[in-house]
Amino acid sequence: MRRKLALLIATYDYQDTGLRRLTAPAHDAEALAAVLRDPAIAGFEVTTLVNEPHHRIGEAIGDFYRDRRRRFSG
């Protein structure tokens, strides 16, 4: 069986003081991760990144897509 993977990225802490500080994104990402992990619902292997610097997010996206092939329905 093929592995099902998910990468969730959430940010609520911004350097720009003009943006208000949000708290829901982290909670939303964790709640979604719990649903995706549940084998009775989806059974994904989930990686969640919250408030990570852009270079870490870029690395995680690169790792997520590394060695993946496009799947075409035919």
C-alpha positions in Angstrom: 0.0 0.0 0.0 1.2 3.5 -0.9 2.2 5.8 2.0 0.0 8.8 2.4 1.9 11.9 3.5 0.8 15.4 4.5 2.9 18.5 5.2 1.0 21.2 7.1 2.5 24.7 7.5 1.1 27.3 9.8 2.3 30.8 10.8 0.9 33.2 13.3 4.0 35.2 14.4 5.0 37.9 11.9 7.9 40.3 11.9 5.6 42.9 10.4 4.0 44.7 13.4 1.2 45.8 11.1 -0.1 42.2 11.1 -2.0 41.2 14.2 -0.8 38.2 16.1 -3.0 35.2 15.3 -3.3 32.1 17.4 -5.8 30.0 15.4 -3.4 28.8 12.7 -1.4 26.6 15.1 -4.5 25.1 16.6 -6.1 24.6 13.2 -3.0 22.9 11.9 -2.9 20.5 14.9 -6.6 19.7 14.7 -6.3 19.0 10.9 -3.2 16.9 11.6 -5.1 14.8 14.2 -7.9 14.1 11.6 -5.4 13.3 8.9 -3.5 10.9 11.2 -6.5 9.0 12.3 -6.5 5.6 10.6 -10.2 5.4 10.7 -10.5 8.7 8.7 -7.4 9.1 6.5 -4.3 7.4 7.9 -1.7 10.0 6.8 1.8 10.4 8.1 1.7 14.1 9.0 4.5 16.6 9.4 3.4 19.9 11.0 5.6 23.1 11.0 4.5 26.1 13.0 6.3 29.4 12.9 9.3 28.0 11.2 11.7 30.3 9.3 11.3 30.4 5.5 14.5 28.4 4.9 13.2 25.6 7.1 9.9 25.5 5.3 11.7 25.5 1.9 13.8 22.5 3.1 10.7 20.7 4.3 8.9 21.2 1.0 11.9 20.0 -0.9 12.1 16.9 1.3 8.4 16.3 1.0 8.6 16.2 -2.8 12.0 14.5 -3.1 11.8 11.1 -4.8 8.1 11.6 -5.6 6.7 10.8 -9.0 3.6 12.3 -10.5 0.7 10.0 -10.5 -1.5 10.2 -13.5 -4.9 8.7 -13.6 -5.4 7.2 -16.9 
